[in-house]
Amino acid sequence: MMCAPDRVTRAAVLAPALLLAGVTAHAQAPADDAALVSRGEYLARAADCMPCHSGDKSKPYSGGLPVHTPFGTIFSVNITSDPETGIGRWTFADFKNALHNGIRADGAFLYPAMPFDAYAGIEEDDLKALWAFVRRLPPVNAPNRENELAFPFDIRMGMLAWRELFFSPAFFEPNADKRAEWNRGAYLVEALGHCSDCHSPRNIMGGIKGKAQFTGTEIDGFYAPDIASAALTKTWKKDSLAQFLKAGSVPQRTSVLGPMAEVVHDSLAYLTAADLGDMVTYLLDSPPPTDMPAPQKVSPLPADVHRRAAKLYIDNCAACHQDHGTGIPGAVPPLAGNPAVTPAEPYNVIMVVLGGLPASGNFSAMPSFAGRLSDSQIADLTNYLRTSWGNKAAPNATASMVAAWRTTTNVPDYGTQAAAAFKCPQVGGDPGISGPNPQAVTDLAAMLQAGDQKIADMGATYRRATPDAGPAEVVDALMAAYCPAIAASSAPTYQKVAELRRFAMQAEAGASAQATAMPYPEIDVIWATPVGHTLVYRNPRPFAGKLACPANDGKLVPQDIVAAATALLGKPTLPIPGNSAGELATNFATQDPKAAPASLANALITAYCSAVIADTSVEQALQRAWVMDFGAQVIQALQSRSLASNKG
């Protein structure tokens, strides 16, 4: 069996949705030329669109086809012209963005279940022809089914890493050293036909394994065989291979089986003899694939540097600056095409990574990454930013250059190389001040090694050994015991720092009698808990993929305070940057000086969450990130205010 691109390709990749219906307004375009529509129909055949989007064959293109993956079931979507359940409100720009960039009309990422990695190569004129045909498909009112995927695979923000590592949108480029027939075949096989999506094994993240492209893989219980030229030329001639693709069989030799039969019946059988011949020309002479994903192919960086720098970008930058450095309009500046990133010398990028940036206008503050990243890591990351996504600057940052700038830059204390070394003896007390009970700390460390990480248990153990210990000493003791366990892990330094910070926050809240006595609600966002005259924040429950705001029923926060917070917010431009969030909190506290700081913070969080989820065009994981960032800024501002007003 040979398998051209087909619906079961989607089962090999990791998550849901082919083309999801959009929400943007559709402006009716002038009537398309009949020849353009006819050409679009032919191209849709070549791209094998109908089988994937037809769960009910009597309602073609109306979606509903289940595709079973190791992560759950994906359902194809309605791409008819129905304005409610299909793509009747899409524009050509929406359509092109989905096929070329893998982004839905509402701005959310598509999953590689839809082969946009191949469709990115479709030429502009062919995209227009496809759109002329697709937008005229008879409307079918067929609501799209929710995908049945396990957490966290149902969160589209997880596509950031996949896109950065494996996807580089680019139109098909002919090979000037090959004949027109070979290039036409390459276009049909690689772009429209997306053959590699079916015939190539994938890695654990769903990316095609470099040198294994076309070499065959198991698909939906069948085996899509090796169609690399080295294998095909051993057993196939041009005429017999063209006949197989056209008819699905060669007498006295083989017949098509399984999913490939659908591809022949609905797609390849409709192609012209010339196009089939060109496909065969290419398949019998396809070049050996390079052992690198698409983004590496166009990078001037050595492969090992590109791999580790891409990981640094994903781990430290992509959540804000997005895949391919696009940023978030009005909130986070882009890195792609940004002249501040690409001057002759790399000093701008190095300075910002080391020192961070304050909030400015609509843009949130950027923290320093000096404590998370070493000199060589910052150099690699700088060169990656300056040479990726169309940026053409020289990759001329070096570790020694970063080290020199680090010594002259106003780097935060936690951004020094010593702090990055994660030295635990300095954790658990200020220099010159006696620390917690050493034997009791040893006992806490033993509890951790035995698997007991409950802060309440650890705090109680320390208090039994040191009855006179106050909350601050208890926190110091817990930190002194926990730090070595984290330092010994194989996690990168920035993850260790983040985990220690998380533990410290929980220890601070847990060590306070007031906080311990306060029931903590099970909610999806950051929340403030009163501690004496100030407040601390508590992390939310694990995110299940759907954001639910705290209930405004008076049980968590007085309703009159929430109403005042809502009035203060008005109709904000989202997301609210960090400096504005802090100013809002300060102004709110000035308006109601008698209210508890925690109530003020939680009222603002509740009101802001309601404003955020009202914008349904924003992915829920990003909505939650906005609320979490806003809440942290509000709580920090009110902490500073309450501590300053209660000094002495």
VENPEQUI-V856815 format. One line per field, one symbol per residue. phi: phi as a letter, one per 30 degrees, with the letter a starting at -180 (. if undefined). A space follows every 10 residues. Layout:
phi=???
This chain:
phi=.cbdeadded ddccadiccc ecbddccddd dddedddddd dddddddhde edcbdcddbe icijddbcbd ckcccdcdcd dddccccdcd cedddddddd cibddcjddd cddcddddde dddeddddde dedddcdedb dbeddddccd dcddcdddde dedddbbbda decddddcdd dddddddddd cddhdddccb dbddciddde dceidjadbh iccdddcded ddddbbcddd ddddddciab eibabdbhed dddddcbddc ddeddddddd edddbddddd dadeeddccd deeddddddd dddddcbdec didhidibei bbddcdiddd dcddcddedd ddddcibddb hddddcddcd ddcddddddd deddddbchj dcdddcdbdd dddddddccd deedcddddd diddedcjld eiceddeddd dddddddddd jccddddddd dddddbeddd eddddedddd ddeddddddd ddeddddddd dddddddddd dcdddddddc ddbcbebcbd bidbabccdd dedcjbdcde dccidcbedd dddddddddi cddcdddedd dddedddddd dbddddeddd dddddddded dddddddced ddeddddddd dddddddddd dddddcdi
